[in-house]
Amino acid sequence: MISIKLNFSIPILLFTSFFTFADTYKVGPNQPYENLNTVPWLELIAGDTVLIHYREEPYRTKIGLRSIGTKDKPVTISGVANFEGKLPIISGENATTPDSLISFFSEQWDEANGLILIKRDRSMRWGLKPSHIIIKNLILTGASTTNQFTDQFGQERNYAQSSAAIWASLVDTLTVKNCQIIDNGNGIFVLSKNSEEEISRDIIIEGNTFSDNGVKNSFRQHNIYTQAAGIIIQYNKINSLRPLSKGAAIKDRSSGTVIRYNKIFAGAYAIDLVDPEDSYKILTQEPNFHDTWVYGNTIISAANHENRVYASRLIHYGGDTGVTDIYRKGTLHFFHNTVFLDIYSTHDSLPLSWRTRLFIMDTNDESVEASNNIFYSHGDTNVSWLSGFGHLTLSGTNWVSTNTAVNADNIEFSGSYTNNSKMILGKTIGFTDIDSYNFKLRNGSSALDSATLSDKNSSDLHPLTSQYNENTMTSPRTIEGAYPDLGAFEGKTIGDGPFDSKDNIIIDPEAIDSWPLATAGPFIESVTGITSVYPAPLTKVSLLDKLEIQFSSVTVYEWTSDRKLKLYDNNANLLADIDLEPGSPNEGEHSISFLLSDLGIKNVGIYYITIDSGFAKFQSTPWKTAKVSHSQWIFAVVDNINQTVPVDPDNSATWPIAYKGPLTEPVAGITEIYPAPITKVLKTDNLEISFSSAATFEWTSGRKLSVYDEYSTLISTLDLKEGDINEGNSKLSYSLNELGISNTGVYNLVLDYGFVKLAQFPWRNSLIDYGQWKFIVVESY
């Protein structure tokens, strides 16, 4: 190939592509260039390729790049494997800065920063950026503070603590692929600053293997550390950092971040997504800054005997500079990932972590939307979704290890948890081989064919098309069943016998009507000191039913302070917090019982109960109750338990248990009442009326609510006056006893026209006539 390259003293990088042909520089044994120090690194132009052939001895030359390639003519630095597939090694240990780069490196600022350094040097016009550079098929190692190199002045120096195999101070369109990046400070480092002329853009890191990077006892170095406008990290195997390093597997300060189809062994974080501290003026204004996409990854955090850090705080989304105005303040879209935790709160030899938090957010301006994932905990660490702040929405279907709590137990919670997801809870899932971290699913796993398509996450912009492959780094992902599988892999392992997932519990908010009617029964796994509960797990009750616990012995409540029963709704809102004290009426009994309404259950839905260890103590063995975790006692509350016989308005024996609903014929100004007409209610219950807007009682004198018994005898009336405590509310609530209802039997309620005035149209309520609102009061169901 003939090449004409201009060699003026003033750089003309903008123009060389018009006058030159691309060159290929072949380096290695029996090649035109025997070593890397003879390659004209600063003269590479669009279309040039440097081919570095394998040799047994590592190359020990530092590389500097300022080249400006194009989309069609990138500048490529590529290794050439030998016949055995071995890649060439470039080592920073005892490397030398070649003479051709003496004018390129700054002795003070960057010469010690990396093995391959990409930057705009002083000879380039302001605004120009190195661009369209591809680095592939190389082993890059030894850019570590423990190693030395010979600098441009012939002096031996150590690498900077935060040195990297590839250090890009500025680059527009960089691809690093099929490299092994081993034993450096940072693996790959990309920087941006606060002007467009200093913003790195469009980074792709794919198909690489990272191992043993980081710095001992430092949290500032990571396998991947990036700050750019647009980055895709895909198909990589990111192994553990070196022993005693405290960095993250991936730390990113970019906009438009996409992390997909990787196998990630966590550092102090698996993924640390924080604010763009050096480039916030530009990156926070990028249209895709507030959306981050993490999908199709295998994420592993495992305690070990090798002094390698693991993550008890798995995914961080927010910021770390303390300047909260430039934090992520957006949404982390987290779907089709397989998360594997092997962390212990008790173990004979492994390091311990009492609690593990899945998502860490720093303010309530950050949110996570998680769907179709697998969250599997192999150890006994106490796992929580959140830690104090942020908003988590679960959607689609998620497989979750039992005992996963909403918030860490050592921090006050001010965020929110919204569960719109079908949940599969269990202790075993049917992975192919946990010991070798093979997380494909066996036949029979409840996670097969269980994903729910989600338009929000699996959008046209981010379709689920691939999966990590241990041998080829990536392979196509094709749906094999009726629906996609949960997690990072599609398709069951061939050849294994079927897996028995009978211990898995499926919680589907859309299907609670199919749950069996409540009975008393034990927990699925026995709990010491508790023989049965009502409602039994995974059954349904009416709004006016009760909760009951049967103990194995007579209870006492001395020394049980702060040992509580807690009731949560499906969005983890705490409804009741019961701590029984000595002298309680329940003391000395074998059971306790509460009305659901007294526990704050007013609406239909799914509810969870937890019980602390030692909630009740006994006078004989086993001395105290064991813990009941978040996923052990789940039940549904429904409006109306299905009846075995039709409802007959004239036969109260057929009337269903009370629920909240509208009148049979709509009444202007009243949206719903409780108990609904033709239902049965307990004497201890309440009466509620919900209005269409805020109520006032001016000019309502003589407009009454009247209560009649089944013999049409007037029992009581209610005439609310201006200034009443309920004024301004849109709902009234009274106990039946307050209304004079103290006996069982059928009752009719009449509401005069204009009983209340309303703040909005229709301005006042219409009449509820005798016979329209009829219910029966009973002693028990």
C-alpha positions in Angstrom: 0.0 0.0 0.0 1.3 3.5 -0.9 0.9 6.1 1.8 1.7 9.8 1.7 1.7 11.4 5.1 2.3 15.1 5.7 4.8 15.9 8.4 4.5 19.6 9.0 5.6 20.9 12.4 2.1 22.4 12.9 -0.5 19.6 13.4 -2.9 19.2 10.5 -5.0 16.3 11.9 -8.1 17.8 10.3 -6.8 17.5 6.8 -4.6 14.4 6.6 -7.5 12.1 5.6 -7.8 14.1 2.4 -4.2 13.5 1.3 -3.4 10.1 2.6 -4.2 6.5 2.4 -4.8 4.3 5.5 -1.9 2.3 6.6 -1.6 -1.0 8.4 1.2 -1.3 10.9 2.1 -4.9 11.7 4.0 -5.3 14.9 5.8 -8.4 16.3 8.1 -11.3 15.4 8.9 -11.3 11.7 6.8 -8.2 11.1 7.8 -4.8 9.7 7.7 -3.3 13.2 9.5 -5.5 15.7 8.2 -3.6 18.8 5.6 -1.1 19.7 8.1 1.7 20.4 8.7 2.2 16.6 5.0 2.6 15.7 4.3 6.3 14.8 1.5 6.6 17.3 0.9 10.3 16.9 0.7 10.1 13.1 -2.2 7.5 13.0 -5.1 8.8 10.9 -8.6 7.8 9.9 -8.5 4.2 8.6 -5.1 3.3 10.1 -4.8 -0.1 11.8 -2.1 -1.3 14.1 -1.9 -5.1 14.2 0.0 -6.4 17.3 1.0 -10.1 16.8 1.3 -12.5 19.7 4.7 -13.2 21.1 5.7 -15.0 24.3 7.3 -12.0 25.9 4.8 -9.2 26.7 5.2 -5.9 24.9 6.4 -3.3 27.4 5.7 0.0 25.7 3.3 2.8 26.7 0.9 4.0 24.0 -0.5 7.5 23.4 -3.4 8.2 21.0 -4.7 11.4 19.7 -6.0 10.1 16.4 -9.2 11.4 14.7 -10.9 8.6 12.9 -14.3 8.5 11.3 -17.3 6.2 11.5 -16.4 4.5 8.3 -12.6 4.7 8.9 -11.9 4.2 12.5 -8.4 4.0 14.0 -7.9 0.4 15.1 -5.4 -1.0 17.6 -5.9 -4.8 17.4 -4.1 -7.8 18.8 -3.5 -10.8 16.6 -3.8 -14.2 18.4 -1.4 -17.1 17.6 -2.6 -20.4 16.3 -3.6 -21.5 19.9 -5.8 -18.4 20.3 -3.4 -16.7 22.7 -3.7 -12.9 22.7 -0.7 -10.6 22.8 0.1 -9.0 26.1 1.0 -5.4 26.7 2.3 -4.9 30.2 2.8 -1.8 32.1 5.3 -3.4 34.4 8.8 -2.1 33.4 7.3 -0.4 30.3 8.9 2.5 28.6 7.6 5.7 27.1 8.8 5.7 23.5 10.7 8.7 22.1 7.8 9.5 19.7 5.5 10.3 22.7 7.9 12.7 24.5 5.9 15.7 23.3 2.6 14.0 24.0 2.7 13.1 27.7 2.7 15.6 30.5 5.2 14.4 33.0 3.3 16.0 35.9 -0.3 15.3 34.9 -0.8 12.2 32.9 2.3 10.1 32.0 1.8 7.9 35.1 -2.0 7.6 34.5 -2.1 4.6 32.1 -0.8 2.0 29.8 -2.8 3.3 26.8 -3.6 7.1 27.1 -6.1 8.8 24.9 -6.2 12.6 25.0 -6.1 15.8 23.0 -2.6 17.1 23.3 -1.3 20.7 23.2 -0.7 20.6 19.5 -4.4 20.1 18.6 -6.8 22.9 18.0 -9.3 23.5 20.9 -12.5 21.6 20.1 -10.9 18.7 18.3 -11.2 15.4 20.0 -9.6 12.0 19.5 -12.4 10.0 17.8 -13.6 6.7 16.4 -10.9 4.6 18.1 -11.2 0.8 18.5 -9.0 -1.2 20.8 -9.5 -4.9 20.7 -8.0 -8.4 21.1 -5.4 -7.5 23.6 -4.3 -8.4 27.2 -3.6 -5.2 29.0 -2.0 -5.5 32.4 0.4 -4.0 34.9 -0.7 -0.4 35.0 -0.7 -0.6 38.8 0.8 1.7 41.5 3.0 -1.3 42.6 4.7 -1.3 39.2 7.2 1.0 37.7 7.8 2.3 34.1 10.5 4.4 32.5 9.2 7.8 31.6 10.1 10.1 28.7 13.2 11.4 30.6 14.5 8.0 31.3 13.5 8.1 35.0 11.9 5.1 36.7 8.5 6.0 38.2 5.6 4.2 39.7 2.2 4.4 38.2 -0.4 6.7 39.8 -2.7 5.1 42.3 -5.7 5.6 39.9 -3.8 4.5 36.8 -5.7 2.5 34.2 -5.0 0.0 31.4 -6.9 2.4 29.2 -7.1 6.0 30.4 -9.2 8.3 28.1 -9.0 11.9 29.2 -11.1 12.9 26.1 -12.5 10.8 23.3 -15.4 10.8 21.0 -16.5 7.3 20.1 -14.3 4.7 21.7 -14.9 0.9 21.5 -12.9 -1.5 23.7 -13.8 -5.1 22.8 -12.5 -8.6 23.4 -9.7 -7.6 25.7 -8.5 -9.1 29.0 -7.8 -6.3 31.4 -5.9 -7.6 34.4 -3.9 -6.3 37.4 -4.3 -2.5 36.9 -5.5 0.3 39.1 -8.6 1.1 37.1 -9.4 -1.3 34.3 -10.9 1.4 31.9 -11.1 5.0 32.9 -13.0 7.6 30.8 -13.2 11.3 31.8 -15.3 14.3 30.8 -15.2 17.9 31.9 -17.6 20.9 32.0 -17.6 22.1 28.4 -18.6 20.4 25.2 -15.0 20.6 24.0 -14.1 18.4 26.9 -16.9 15.9 26.9 -16.2 12.3 26.0 -19.0 10.7 24.0 -20.3 7.4 22.8 -18.3 4.7 24.7 -18.8 1.0 24.0 -17.1 -1.6 26.3 -18.0 -5.1 25.1 -16.9 -8.6 25.3 -14.0 -8.0 27.7 -12.8 -9.9 30.8 -11.7 -7.8 33.8 -9.8 -9.4 36.7 -7.7 -8.3 39.7 -7.9 -4.6 39.1 -8.1 -2.1 42.0 -5.8 -0.9 44.7 -5.3 -2.5 48.1 -7.3 -0.7 50.9 -8.6 1.9 48.5 -12.2 2.5 47.3 -11.3 4.8 44.4 -10.3 2.3 41.7 -12.7 0.1 39.8 -12.9 -2.4 37.0 -14.7 0.2 34.9 -14.9 3.9 35.8 -16.5 6.2 33.3 -17.9 9.7 32.8 -19.3 10.3 29.3 -22.3 11.3 27.3 -23.6 7.9 26.2 -22.1 4.6 27.3 -22.9 0.9 26.6 -21.3 -1.8 28.8 -22.2 -5.2 27.4 -21.2 -8.8 27.1 -18.3 -8.5 29.6 -17.2 -10.8 32.3 -16.3 -8.5 35.2 -14.5 -10.7 37.8 -13.6 -9.7 41.4 -11.2 -6.9 42.2 -7.8 -7.7 43.7 -7.8 -8.8 47.3 -8.4 -6.0 49.8 -9.4 -3.6 47.1 -12.6 -1.7 48.1 -13.7 -0.4 44.7 -16.8 -1.2 42.6 -17.2 -3.6 39.7 -18.6 -0.7 37.6 -18.7 3.0 38.7 -20.3 5.3 36.2 -21.1 9.0 36.1 -22.4 9.1 32.6 -25.6 10.1 30.8 -27.5 7.5 28.7 -25.9 4.6 30.6 -26.8 1.1 29.4 -25.4 -1.9 31.2 -26.6 -5.2 29.7 -25.8 -8.8 29.2 -22.8 -8.9 31.5 -21.6 -11.3 34.2 -20.6 -9.1 37.2 -18.9 -10.1 40.4 -19.5 -7.3 42.8 -16.9 -5.2 44.5 -18.1 -2.8 47.3 -20.9 -2.2 44.8 -21.8 -4.3 41.9 -22.9 -1.1 40.0 -22.3 2.4 41.4 -24.3 5.0 39.4 -23.5 8.4 40.6 -23.4 12.1 39.6 -21.1 13.6 36.9 -18.9 15.5 39.2 -16.5 16.9 36.6 -19.0 17.4 33.8 -22.4 18.2 35.4 -23.0 21.4 33.4 -23.2 19.3 30.3 -24.3 15.8 31.3 -27.2 16.7 33.5 -28.7 18.5 30.5 -28.4 15.5 28.2 -31.9 14.3 27.4 -31.1 10.7 28.5 -29.4 11.6 31.8 -32.4 10.8 33.9 -32.9 7.3 32.5 -30.4 4.5 33.2 -30.9 0.9 31.8 -29.6 -2.2 33.5 -30.9 -5.5 32.0 -29.9 -9.0 31.1 -27.1 -9.1 33.6 -25.9 -11.8 36.1 -24.9 -10.0 39.2 -23.1 -11.9 41.9 -22.1 -10.9 45.4 -20.4 -13.6 47.4 -18.5 -13.8 50.6 -15.2 -15.5 50.2 -12.0 -16.6 51.9 -9.7 -14.6 49.6 -10.1 -11.1 51.2 -12.0 -9.9 48.1 -14.6 -7.3 48.8 -18.2 -8.2 48.2 -21.3 -6.0 48.1 -23.7 -5.8 51.0 -25.0 -2.7 49.2 -25.5 -4.0 45.7 -26.8 -1.3 43.3 -26.2 2.4 44.1 -28.2 5.0 42.1 -27.9 8.7 43.1 -24.6 10.5 43.8 -21.6 10.7 46.0 -20.3 14.2 45.9 -22.8 15.6 48.4 -24.1 18.1 45.8 -27.5 16.6 45.5 -28.7 19.0 42.8 -26.6 17.1 40.3 -27.5 13.6 41.4 -29.2 11.2 39.0 -32.8 12.3 39.9 -34.3 9.9 37.5 -35.2 6.3 37.0 -33.1 3.2 37.0 -34.8 0.6 34.7 -33.8 -2.8 36.1 -35.2 -5.8 34.3 -34.4 -9.4 33.4 -31.4 -9.5 35.7 -30.3 -12.5 37.8 -29.1 -11.4 41.2 -27.3 -14.0 43.3 -26.3 -13.3 46.9 -24.1 -15.7 48.9 -23.7 -13.6 52.0 -24.0 -14.7 55.6 -24.9 -13.1 59.0 -23.7 -16.3 60.7 -20.9 -18.6 59.4 -18.0 -20.5 60.9 -15.3 -19.1 58.6 -16.6 -16.6 56.0 -16.8 -12.8 56.6 -20.2 -11.8 57.9 -22.8 -9.1 56.9 -25.9 -8.9 59.0 -27.8 -7.0 56.3 -27.7 -6.7 52.6 -29.5 -3.9 50.7 -30.4 -4.4 47.0 -30.9 -0.8 46.0 -29.3 2.3 47.6 -30.7 5.7 46.6 -29.5 8.9 48.2 -32.6 11.1 47.9 -36.3 10.6 47.2 -35.7 12.1 43.7 -34.4 8.7 42.6 -36.5 5.7 41.5 -36.0 2.1 40.5 -38.5 0.2 38.3 -37.7 -3.5 38.5 -39.4 -6.2 36.5 -38.9 -9.8 35.5 -35.8 -10.3 37.6 -34.6 -13.1 39.9 -33.3 -12.0 43.3 -31.9 -15.1 44.9 -30.2 -15.2 48.4 -28.2 -18.3 49.1 -26.9 -17.2 52.5 -28.7 -16.1 55.6 -28.0 -12.3 55.4 -31.0 -10.1 56.1 -31.9 -8.8 52.6 -33.9 -5.6 52.1 -35.0 -3.9 48.9 -34.1 -0.4 50.0 -32.1 1.6 52.6 -33.8 4.8 53.7 -34.5 6.7 50.5 -35.8 6.3 47.0 -38.8 4.9 45.3 -39.0 1.3 44.2 -41.8 0.0 41.9 -42.0 -3.7 41.2 -43.8 -4.7 38.1 -44.1 -7.6 35.7 -43.1 -10.7 37.6 -40.2 -11.1 40.0 -38.7 -14.2 41.7 -37.6 -13.2 45.2 -36.1 -15.2 48.0 -38.3 -15.4 51.0 -37.5 -13.1 53.9 -36.8 -10.1 51.7 -37.8 -6.9 53.7 -38.6 -3.5 52.3 -36.2 -1.4 54.2 -33.0 -2.0 56.1 -33.6 -2.4 59.8 -31.0 0.2 60.9 -32.3 3.3 59.1 -35.6 5.3 59.0 -37.5 4.9 55.8 -38.8 8.0 53.9 -39.1 6.5 50.4 -41.8 4.4 48.9 -42.3 0.8 47.8 -45.0 0.0 45.2 -45.6 -3.6 44.4 -47.5 -4.0 41.2 -45.7 -7.3 40.5 -46.6 -10.9 40.4 -44.2 -12.3 43.0 -42.8 -15.8 43.2 -41.3 -16.4 46.6 -39.1 -19.3 47.5 -35.9 -20.7 49.0 -34.9 -22.7 46.0 -35.3 -21.9 42.3 -33.6 -24.6 40.2 -30.4 -23.1 38.9 -28.2 -25.5 36.9 -25.1 -25.3 39.2 -24.7 -22.7 41.9 -21.1 -23.7 42.7 -20.0 -22.8 39.2 -22.3 -19.8 38.9 -24.3 -21.3 36.1 -27.7 -19.7 36.5 -29.6 -21.2 33.6 -32.8 -22.7 34.9 -33.7 -26.4 35.2 -36.8 -27.9 33.8 -39.6 -27.4 36.4 -38.3 -24.1 37.8 -41.1 -21.7 38.6 -39.1 -18.9 36.9 -39.5 -20.5 33.4 -42.1 -18.9 31.1 -43.1 -16.6 34.0 -42.0 -13.1 32.7 -44.7 -10.5 32.0 -44.1 -8.3 29.0 -43.6 -4.7 30.1 -43.9 -1.9 27.6 -42.1 0.5 29.9 -39.0 -1.6 30.3 -38.8 -3.8 27.2 -39.3 -0.9 24.9 -38.4 -0.5 21.2 -35.3 1.3 22.4 -34.2 -1.6 24.7 -35.5 -4.9 23.5 -34.2 -8.0 25.1 -32.3 -9.6 22.3 -29.2 -11.3 23.8 -27.8 -13.0 26.8 -24.3 -13.5 28.3 -22.5 -16.6 27.1 -19.5 -17.9 29.1 -17.7 -19.1 25.9 -18.6 -16.6 23.3 -19.5 -13.7 25.6 -22.9 -13.3 23.9 -25.6 -15.3 22.2 -29.0 -14.5 20.9 -31.9 -14.7 23.3 -35.0 -16.3 21.8 -38.2 -17.0 23.7 -38.6 -20.8 23.9 -41.9 -21.0 25.8 -45.2 -19.2 25.8 -43.6 -16.3 27.7 -40.0 -15.2 28.4 -38.2 -16.7 31.4 -37.3 -14.6 34.4 -33.8 -13.3 34.8 -30.8 -13.1 32.5 -31.2 -16.4 30.6 -33.7 -17.9 28.3 -34.2 -21.6 28.1 -33.9 -24.5 30.5 -30.8 -26.7 30.9 -31.0 -29.8 28.7 -30.4 -33.1 30.3 -31.2 -32.4 34.0 -34.1 -34.0 35.6 -37.1 -31.8 36.5 -36.7 -29.4 39.5 -39.4 -29.6 42.2 -40.5 -26.0 43.0 -43.2 -27.0 45.4 -41.8 -24.7 48.1 -42.3 -21.6 45.8 -45.3 -19.3 46.6 -46.9 -17.4 43.8 -48.5 -14.1 44.8 -50.5 -12.5 42.1 -52.6 -9.4 43.0 -54.8 -10.0 39.9 -55.7 -13.5 41.0 -56.6 -13.3 44.7 -60.2 -14.2 44.0 -59.0 -17.7 43.2 -57.4 -18.0 46.7 -59.2 -20.4 49.0 -61.5 -19.1 51.8 -59.7 -18.5 55.1 -59.2 -21.3 57.6 -57.0 -21.6 60.6 -53.8 -23.4 59.8 -50.0 -23.6 60.4 -47.3 -21.8 58.5 -45.9 -23.6 55.5 -42.7 -23.9 57.5 -43.3 -24.4 61.2 -42.6 -21.5 63.5 -41.6 -22.4 67.0 -44.3 -21.5 69.6 -47.1 -20.8 67.1 -49.4 -23.8 66.3 -51.8 -22.1 63.9 -52.9 -18.7 62.5 -56.1 -17.3 61.1 -56.3 -16.4 58.2 -53.9 -19.2 57.2 -51.2 -18.1 54.7 -52.4 -17.6 51.1 -56.1 -17.5 51.9 -58.7 -14.8 51.7 -61.0 -13.1 54.2 -63.5 -10.3 54.2 -62.8 -6.8 55.4 -64.7 -7.5 58.7 -63.0 -10.7 59.6 -60.4 -11.2 62.3 -56.8 -12.1 62.9 -55.9 -14.9 65.4 -52.8 -16.6 66.6 -52.8 -19.8 68.5 -49.7 -20.4 70.7 -48.3 -23.7 71.9 -48.4 -22.6 75.6 -49.8 -20.0 77.9 -48.3 -16.6 77.1 -46.6 -13.9 79.2 -45.4 -10.5 78.0 -42.7 -9.7 80.6 -39.4 -8.9 78.9 -41.0 -8.7 75.4 -40.6 -4.9 75.0 -40.0 -3.9 71.4 -40.9 -7.5 70.2 -43.7 -6.6 67.8 -46.3 -7.9 65.4 -46.4 -5.6 62.4 -49.0 -5.5 59.6 -48.2 -4.1 56.2 -50.1 -3.6 53.0 -48.8 -4.8 49.6 -46.9 -1.5 49.2 -45.1 -1.9 52.6 -47.1 0.7 54.4 -47.1 -0.1 58.1 -50.7 -0.3 59.3 -50.3 -1.8 62.7 -47.5 -2.1 65.2 -48.5 -4.2 68.2 -46.3 -4.7 71.3 -48.1 -6.5 74.0 -47.2 -5.4 77.6 -47.4 -7.2 80.9 -51.0 -7.1 82.2 -52.5 -7.3 78.7 -56.0 -8.9 78.7 -54.4 -11.6 76.5 -51.8 -12.6 79.0 -52.2 -16.1 80.3 -54.1 -17.2 77.2 -53.2 -19.6 74.4 -54.2 -17.2 71.7 -54.7 -13.5 70.7 -57.3 -12.1 68.4 -57.9 -8.8 66.7 -60.5 -7.5 64.2 -58.9 -6.6 60.9 -60.6 -3.2 61.0 -58.9 -2.5 64.4 -55.6 -3.2 62.7 -56.2 -0.6 60.1 -57.4 -2.8 57.2 -60.0 -0.7 55.4 -59.4 -1.8 51.8 -59.2 -4.9 49.8 -55.8 -6.2 48.8 -52.8 -8.3 49.9 -51.4 -7.9 53.4 -48.2 -9.2 55.1 -47.6 -9.8 58.8 -44.2 -10.1 60.5 -43.6 -11.1 64.1 -40.4 -10.5 65.9 -38.7 -13.3 67.7 -39.8 -13.3 71.4 -43.1 -11.4 70.6 -44.7 -13.7 73.2 -42.9 -15.7 76.0 -44.1 -18.9 77.6 -44.0 -20.5 81.0 -42.6 -23.7 79.6 -40.6 -24.8 76.6 -40.1 -23.4 73.9 -40.1 -20.3 76.1 -40.7 -17.8 73.3 -42.0 -17.5 69.8 -39.7 -17.6 66.8 -39.6 -15.0 64.1 -42.2 -14.8 61.4 -40.7 -13.1 58.3 -42.2 -10.9 55.6 -43.1 -13.7 53.2 -44.4 -16.3 55.7 -47.8 -14.8 56.5 -49.5 -13.4 53.5 -53.3 -13.2 53.0 -55.8 -11.4 50.9 -58.8 -9.2 51.9 -61.7 -9.1 49.5 -64.9 -7.1 49.3 -67.3 -10.0 49.2 -66.6 -13.6 49.9 -68.3 -15.7 47.3 -71.6 -17.1 48.5 -72.8 -20.7 48.2 -76.4 -19.6 47.8 -77.9 -16.6 46.0 -78.4 -13.4 47.9 -82.1 -13.0 48.8 -83.0 -9.4 50.0 -85.8 -11.0 52.1 -83.6 -13.7 53.7 -80.8 -12.3 55.7 -79.2 -15.7 56.1 -78.0 -15.3 52.5 -76.5 -11.9 52.9 -72.7 -11.6 52.4 -70.2 -10.2 54.8 -70.1 -6.4 54.7 -68.0 -4.5 52.2 -67.6 -0.9 51.1 -69.6 0.0 48.0 -72.3 2.2 46.4 -76.0 2.1 46.9 -77.9 -0.2 44.5 -79.3 2.9 42.8 -76.9 5.9 42.7 -77.6 8.7 45.1 -76.2 12.2 44.1 -73.4 13.3 46.3 -72.6 9.9 47.9 -69.9 7.8 46.3 -70.0 4.7 48.6 -71.2 3.5 52.0 -70.2 0.9 54.5 -71.7 -1.5 55.2 -73.1 -1.9 51.6 -76.8 -2.7 51.3 -77.9 -6.3 52.0 -74.8 -7.3 53.8 -74.0 -8.5 57.4 -71.8 -6.7 59.8 -70.5 -7.2 63.4 -71.8 -5.2 66.3 -68.3 -3.9 66.9 -67.9 -2.4 63.4 -68.4 1.1 62.0 -70.6 2.9 59.6 -69.1 5.0 56.9 -70.4 7.5 54.3 -68.1 8.8 51.5 -69.2 12.0 49.8 -68.2 13.3 46.3 -66.5 16.4 47.8 -65.8 18.1 51.2 -68.9 18.4 53.4 -70.2 21.5 55.4 -73.1 21.7 57.8 -74.3 25.3 57.4 -78.1 25.5 56.8 -78.5 21.7 57.3 -80.5 22.0 60.5 -83.3 19.4 60.6 -81.7 17.4 57.9 -80.9 14.1 59.6 -79.5 10.6 59.4 -82.1 8.3 61.0 -81.6 4.7 62.2 -84.6 2.2 62.3 -84.7 -1.3 63.6 -86.4 -4.2 61.7 -89.7 -3.2 63.3 -89.4 0.3 61.9 -88.8 1.7 65.4 -86.6 4.9 65.3 -83.4 4.1 67.2 -81.5 7.3 66.8 -81.0 10.4 64.7 -77.9 12.4 63.8 -78.2 16.1 62.8 -74.7 17.6 62.3 -74.2 21.3 63.1 -71.9 24.0 61.7 -68.4 23.7 63.2 -68.7 19.9 63.7 -65.3 18.1 63.9 -66.1 16.4 60.6 -66.7 19.6 58.7 -64.4 19.8 55.7 -64.0 16.1 55.4 -65.4 14.0 52.5 -66.2 11.0 54.8 -68.1 10.4 58.0 -67.4 7.4 60.2 -69.2 6.4 63.4 -69.2 3.2 65.4 -72.6 1.3 65.3 -72.7 1.7 69.0 -72.6 5.5 68.7 -75.6 5.3 66.5 -77.5 3.3 69.1 -77.0 -0.1 67.4 -76.2 -2.4 70.2 -78.3 -5.5 69.4 -78.3 -7.9 66.5 -80.9 -7.7 63.8 -81.8 -5.9 60.6 -81.5 -2.1 60.4 -82.5 0.6 57.9 -80.8 3.9 57.5 -82.5 7.0 56.1 -80.6 10.1 55.0 -82.6 13.3 54.5 -82.0 15.4 51.4 -79.4 18.0 52.2 -78.1 16.2 55.3 -74.7 17.7 54.2 -73.8 20.5 51.9 -71.0 19.9 49.4 -68.1 22.1 48.2 -68.7 21.0 44.6 -71.6 20.0 42.4 -74.2 18.5 43.2 -73.8 20.9 46.2 -75.8 18.6 48.6 -76.7 15.0 48.9 -79.9 13.4 47.7 -82.3 11.4 49.7 -81.7 7.8 50.9 -85.2 6.5 51.5 -86.3 3.8 53.8 -85.4 0.3 52.4 -82.5 1.6 50.3 -79.8 1.0 52.9 -80.6 -2.1 54.8 -78.1 -4.4 56.6 -78.0 -7.0 59.4 -75.9 -6.9 62.6 -74.6 -10.2 63.8 -72.6 -11.4 66.7 -70.0 -13.3 64.5 -69.6 -14.7 61.0 
